[in-house]
Amino acid sequence: MDREGWSGEGDFTEQLLAWLAEQHDIAFVRVEDADATRAEVDYNFISNEIYVGFRTRERQEHRRLLGMIPIRRTIAEPAMTLEGLGAALTAEPDLGEPDYVDEGMIQYLHTQRVIPPYQTRGYKLIELVRIYEAGVVPRS
């Protein structure tokens, strides 16, 4: 798990990272702060990006070259997809269903009201977490 580019802010992000670390089909995880993070008097907006790399499985493919010569080749394919990860996250009761899922990204928007001790007014903490597959060409 690579946490170098992350400030450590975001309890929900930490919860997601702990869950991702337990998944067997995930080979590595990198988390970074996103540029959108900002703080105002009434709210804090935390934006984090998580990149996951999936383990690969090898399978044998049997074909015939020119219809006569048998060939066998080994193909490495990912053990999980981002869509499969979205379904696994949805099934986890502590995390719940993502707010947005498409073929290139999973997104959670988590909000909570924080009232520090000895203060009457609190602030709203908004945490945006986006999960991408590492090593995939970005969408245009």
C-alpha positions as CSV (number, residue, x, y, z in Angstrom):
1,M,0.0,0.0,0.0
2,D,1.5,3.3,-1.1
3,R,0.4,6.2,1.1
4,E,3.1,8.7,0.2
5,G,0.9,11.1,-1.7
6,W,-1.8,11.1,1.0
7,S,-2.0,13.5,4.0
8,G,-4.0,10.9,6.0
9,E,-7.2,13.0,6.1
10,G,-10.5,11.2,5.8
11,D,-11.9,8.5,8.1
12,F,-14.0,7.0,5.3
13,T,-10.9,6.8,3.1
14,E,-9.1,5.0,5.9
15,Q,-12.0,2.6,6.2
16,L,-11.9,1.9,2.4
17,L,-8.2,1.4,2.5
18,A,-8.4,-1.2,5.3
19,W,-11.1,-3.1,3.4
20,L,-9.1,-3.0,0.1
21,A,-6.0,-4.3,1.9
22,E,-7.9,-7.4,3.0
23,Q,-9.0,-8.3,-0.6
24,H,-7.1,-11.2,-2.1
25,D,-7.6,-10.1,-5.8
26,I,-6.0,-6.7,-5.2
27,A,-2.2,-6.6,-5.7
28,F,-1.5,-3.0,-4.7
29,V,-3.2,0.2,-3.6
30,R,-2.0,3.8,-3.9
31,V,-3.9,6.7,-2.3
32,E,-3.3,10.4,-3.1
33,D,-4.8,13.7,-2.1
34,A,-6.8,15.3,-5.0
35,D,-6.4,19.0,-5.9
36,A,-10.0,19.7,-5.0
37,T,-9.4,19.5,-1.2
38,R,-10.3,22.7,0.6
39,A,-11.5,24.1,3.9
40,E,-13.9,26.9,4.8
41,V,-15.4,28.1,8.0
42,D,-18.6,26.0,7.7
43,Y,-17.2,23.0,5.9
44,N,-14.2,20.9,5.0
45,F,-14.1,19.2,1.7
46,I,-11.6,16.4,1.4
47,S,-11.0,14.7,-1.9
48,N,-8.9,11.6,-2.2
49,E,-8.1,9.3,-5.1
50,I,-7.4,5.6,-4.8
51,Y,-5.7,3.6,-7.5
52,V,-5.9,-0.2,-7.4
53,G,-4.0,-2.9,-9.3
54,F,-5.6,-6.3,-9.6
55,R,-3.7,-9.6,-9.5
56,T,-3.6,-11.6,-12.7
57,R,-4.5,-15.2,-13.4
58,E,-3.0,-17.2,-16.2
59,R,-5.1,-19.4,-18.4
60,Q,-4.3,-21.6,-21.4
61,E,-5.8,-20.8,-24.8
62,H,-5.9,-23.6,-27.4
63,R,-6.2,-22.6,-31.1
64,R,-5.4,-23.9,-34.5
65,L,-3.1,-22.0,-36.8
66,L,-4.3,-22.2,-40.5
67,G,-6.9,-24.6,-39.3
68,M,-4.3,-27.4,-38.9
69,I,-1.4,-26.6,-36.5
70,P,-2.5,-26.7,-32.8
71,I,-1.1,-23.8,-30.8
72,R,-1.3,-23.2,-27.1
73,R,-0.6,-19.9,-25.5
74,T,-0.8,-18.5,-22.0
75,I,-3.0,-15.4,-21.4
76,A,-2.8,-13.3,-18.3
77,E,-6.0,-11.7,-17.3
78,P,-7.0,-9.7,-14.2
79,A,-8.5,-11.6,-11.4
80,M,-11.1,-8.8,-10.8
81,T,-12.4,-5.8,-12.7
82,L,-13.5,-2.4,-11.5
83,E,-17.1,-3.5,-12.0
84,G,-16.5,-6.5,-9.8
85,L,-14.9,-4.3,-7.2
86,G,-18.0,-2.1,-7.2
87,A,-20.2,-5.1,-6.6
88,A,-18.0,-6.3,-3.8
89,L,-18.1,-2.8,-2.2
90,T,-21.8,-2.7,-2.5
91,A,-22.1,-6.1,-0.7
92,E,-20.0,-4.8,2.2
93,P,-22.5,-3.4,4.8
94,D,-19.9,-1.1,6.5
95,L,-19.2,0.7,3.2
96,G,-22.4,0.5,1.3
97,E,-23.2,1.2,-2.3
98,P,-21.0,3.7,-4.1
99,D,-22.7,6.9,-5.2
100,Y,-21.5,6.6,-8.7
101,V,-20.0,3.7,-10.8
102,D,-19.0,3.5,-14.4
103,E,-16.4,1.5,-16.4
104,G,-13.5,3.7,-15.3
105,M,-14.3,4.9,-11.8
106,I,-16.1,4.2,-8.5
107,Q,-17.0,7.3,-6.4
108,Y,-18.2,7.7,-2.8
109,L,-19.4,11.0,-1.4
110,H,-19.5,10.7,2.4
111,T,-20.7,13.5,4.6
112,Q,-20.9,14.0,8.4
113,R,-21.5,16.8,10.9
114,V,-18.5,17.4,13.2
115,I,-18.9,19.3,16.4
116,P,-15.5,19.7,18.2
117,P,-15.6,19.6,22.0
118,Y,-16.5,22.8,23.8
119,Q,-18.0,24.4,20.7
120,T,-21.6,25.2,19.9
121,R,-21.1,25.3,16.1
122,G,-19.7,22.5,14.1
123,Y,-18.8,22.1,10.5
124,K,-19.8,19.8,7.8
125,L,-17.1,17.3,6.7
126,I,-17.5,16.3,3.0
127,E,-15.3,13.4,1.8
128,L,-15.1,12.6,-1.8
129,V,-13.3,9.3,-2.7
130,R,-12.7,8.2,-6.2
131,I,-11.3,4.7,-7.0
132,Y,-9.6,4.0,-10.3
133,E,-7.8,1.0,-11.8
134,A,-4.1,1.7,-12.0
135,G,-2.3,1.3,-15.3
136,V,-5.4,1.9,-17.4
137,V,-5.5,4.5,-20.1
138,P,-7.6,7.5,-18.8
139,R,-11.0,8.1,-20.4
140,S,-11.3,10.9,-22.8
